[in-house]
């Protein structure tokens, strides 16, 4: 099992990316960052902004798959903003099928039909001990019932 890939973002930007929709034969997710099962990322600085995808426009976290555990993302100081789910879909800032932990930083100004800031699936693990998830349209955090 072990690490399948690890990213440490301390500054800079991931911005202005567009993922085409499902019509093109792709799943249309992860405009800024796509973390497959077993991958992990910590963002202590920088921005993930103005990305567009069918869903998971800023960051898409995958759940467990075969022998790999769920992907993990720790927001510990970066900003995730201005990301937009295309075609009136879900998950502007984060699509969380993995494990998302917000300890510092901000998730703001993202748009989607629902889950504009954070969209947690039924299996997604979510914790917020710091930082802010505010100003996302129409909602900040959506949990699939």
N, C-alpha and C positions, 0 to 999 in steps of 0.2 A: 504494500500500500504506500505509505510515505508521501513525500511531497511530489506533486505532479507539476509544479510550477509556482513560483513565488515572486511577487512584485512588491517593491517598497517605493512608494511615490512620496518624495519629500518636497517637491516643488514642480514648477512647470505647468503645462496644461495639455489636456486631451480635449480638443474642441473642434466643432464644425464638421463632424463626421455624419454621414448618412448611410443607413443600411436599408436596402430596398425591401419591399414587402414580400409576402409569401408567394405572390404570383410568379416570381422569378425562380421558384423552386427552392428557396432558402427559407429558414424559419423566421427571418426578419427581425432578429433581436440583437441586443447588445451594441447600441450605437457607439458608445465611448469605450466601454470595457466589457468583455465577455469572459467570465471565469467558468471554465469547464469543471466537472466533478474533480475534487481533489486539489484544485488550485487555490491559492490564497493571495490576498492583496491587503496591504496596509497603506492608507493615504493620510500622511501626517501634515502635508502641505500641498499647495498647488490647487488646480481647478479641473473639474470634469464638467464641461459646459457646452451648451448649444449643439448638442448631438440629437439626431432624429433617427428613430427606428420604429418598427411596427409595435414593439413593446420592449420594455427594459432599455429605454433610450439612453440613459446615462450609464448604468451598470446592470448587467444581468448575471445573477449568481445561479449556477446549476445545482441541483440536488445530487444525491449519491447516484452512481451509475456503476454497475458491475462491481469490480473490486475497489473502486475509488469512493472515498467519503464525499460528503457535501463540500462545496466550495465555501470559502470564508472571506469576508471583507470586513476590515476594521476602519472606520472613519474616525481618525484621531486628530483632525486639524484642517483637513482640506475642505473645499467648497464644491458641492454638486448643485449646479444651477442652470436654468434656462434650457433644460432638456425637454424634448417634446415627443410624446407617443403619436405616431402618424395614424391617419385613417380612423380617428376617434377611438383609439384603442387604449389599453391600460399600461400603467407603470412608466411614468415620465422619468423620475430620478433613479429608482431602484426596482428591479424585479427580483424578489428574494425567494428562491427555491432552496437556498443554502442556509448560511448563517451570517447575519448582518449585525454588527455591533457598532453603535455610535457612542463615542466617548468624548469627542470634541469636534468642532467644525460645524458646517451648516449644509442643510438641504433646503434650497429655497428657489422659488420662481420656476418650478418645473410644471408642465401641463400634461394632462391625460384625461380620458373619460372618467376613470377612477384610479386611485393609487398614484396621484400626481407626484407626491414626494416619495413614498415607499409603498410598494405593493407586496404584501406577504402572502404567499400561497399557503395551502393547508399544511405543508411540511416545512415551510420556511421558519427558521428560528430568528427572533428579533429581540434585541435589547438596546435600550438607550439610557445611559447613565450620565450623559453630558451632551454638549452641543445643542443644536436647534434644528427642528424640522418645522418650518413655518413658511407661510406665504406661497404655498403650492396651490394650483388651481385645478380641480375644485376642492381637493382634500389633501391633508398632509400624510396620514398613514391609513391604509386600507388593509384589513385582514379578511381573507376569504373565509366565510363561515364554515 
